[in-house]
Amino acid sequence: MRNVIQISEAASLALHGMGILAMCGGRVSVQEIAEKTGASEAHLSKVFQRLSRAGLVNSMRGPKGGFALARPAEEITLLEIFTAIEGDPRPEACLLSKGRCIFNDCLFGDLIPEINRRFLDHLSQKTLATIVPPDK
């Protein structure tokens, strides 16, 4: 069965990859992140380039290179990571991206705006520090 809520693979890799950086507490190579996530190194490299441009990670080149958080984990929200990949979230309720529903009432009622609000609230309230297990 397919997930009802879809998040792009790039956004998912960014969120998980940043969580890995927070857990490790230092520099981590793309290869190590790829091994932990099962993603391709090429795709992860592109995702982390975007995170670097957004100022969320620092990159280091060379044989001992990799990525590290640009700020403390307590200061980076999941919403910042999501936005770095997906752009500013649009709280549109219509899945067809219409300004007005083609029906008298939305098929989903208030469900879509509520899901969007809860999703964005969750991401804005969670930092990387809050998702790292306490023993790490």
SULKAFEN-V419044 format. One record per run of one state. SS is the DSSP state (~ for helix, > for strand, _ for the rest). FROM is the first residue (numbers start at 0). TO is the last residue. If there is no record, write none. Layout:
ss:from:to
SS:FROM:TO
SS:FROM:TO
This chain:
ss:from:to
_:0:7
~:8:23
_:24:26
>:27:27
_:28:28
~:29:36
_:37:39
~:40:52
_:53:55
>:56:59
_:60:64
>:65:68
_:69:71
~:72:74
_:75:75
>:76:76
~:77:85
_:86:109
~:110:124
_:125:125
>:126:126
~:127:130
_:131:135
